[in-house]
Amino acid sequence: MIEIVDAVAWLVDLEVETVRTDAVQSFVKQETVFVEVTTNDGNKGIGYSYTIGTGGTSVLAMLREHLLPRLIGADAALVERVWFDLFASTRATTVGAITSLALAAVDTALWDLRCTRAGEPLWRLAGGFRPKVPLYDTEGGWLHLSTDELVAGARASQAAGWPGVKLKVGKPRLDEDVERLTAVRDAVGAGMDIMVDANQSMTQAEARRRAAAFEPLGLSWFEEPLPADDVAGHEALARGTAIPIAVGESMYSVAQFREYLARGAASIVQVDAARVGGITPWLKVAHTAEAFNVHVCPHFLMELHVSLVAAVPNGRYVEHIPQLRAITHGQMRIEDGHAVAPDTPGIGIDWDFDAIDDRRVA
């Protein structure tokens, strides 16, 4: 038995690397919640999750007061069992963001430990489909940027060999969105993928109107046009447009994804390992999507998601939003427009603990 003898959590406030705005919010800071588990053989695993500005101390309280005490004495090798036990102990607060984010910090720590003890990188132990995956850029597409800045960013990504870019939509007027998207399409031509993201800002009627206007531009997907809990709205929109509908970053359980897939309301699944409760449920979502012949293109957390996308056969894209460089040694490798999965044992993130300690707030 690989007994857990200690489990601790702490919170770090990480500055945002660049200004990021969309149709409903700004990225204020990355509240990063860390969990470290230690086993009776002296091994350790480090896991993490995040928020973009609020709620971090609530996640930390859930961990310290409810979840971490249950870990002591548990068998770290039984990752599924531990995850289910923690989930079952929090029925009163599931399914919800705070609980899922807390579960994710524990689960990624256990996977880090599992991979380290096995001497294998995450992408191999979680499935091992391919060592690198295509990359698309979001950093050049924020809503506050001018049309000229969007075009410059897309051209830079294209010159770097990246196969896709994502642009935020949801300007007050439809013609503003169309003008911006058209300028980028004209600049990069038909050979580059362009995705758009509305961040849940639209009504169904407005989303249908904008999708109709966007269709001639050959978009690769229309992301979160409606509130994430509006399954029926996404289902109707998906049936009424040729643009693939992408959802997932604001969903917190495997069952929510199952409902979307069963109703044909999602053509791209963007499951976020932190928000869905960790690597364990992330893989379940990915395999469920595979059964529906749907690609997985996860939200954010590129440093972790590169390994998960590489692990599964329906992993299509990794989203390029670098955010951990201030607290890690090195950064994600990029080769010929592809993100390369780390080959070191563990989850593949080389933490700079001195820099992390400098930013601890709780």
Buried (B, 14 or more C-beta within 10 A) or exposed (E): EBBBBEBEBBBBBBEBBEEBBBBEEBBBBBBBBBBBBBBEEEBEBBBBBBBBBEBBBBBBBBBBEBBBEBBEEBEBBBBEEBBEBBBEBBEEBBBBBBBBBBBBBBBBBBBBBBBBBEEBBBBBBBBBBBBBBBBBBBBBBBBEBEBEBBBBBBBBBBEEEBBBBBBBBBBEEBEEBBEBBBBBBEBBEEEBBBBBBBBBBBEBEBBBEBBBBBEEBEBBBBBBBBBBEBBEBBBBBBEEBEBBBBBBBBBBBBEBBBBBBEBBBBBBBBBBBBBBBBBBBBBBBBBBBBEBEBBBBBBBBBBBBBBBBBBBEBBBBBBBBBBBBBBBEEEBEBEEBBBBBBEBBBBBBEBBEEBBEEBEEB
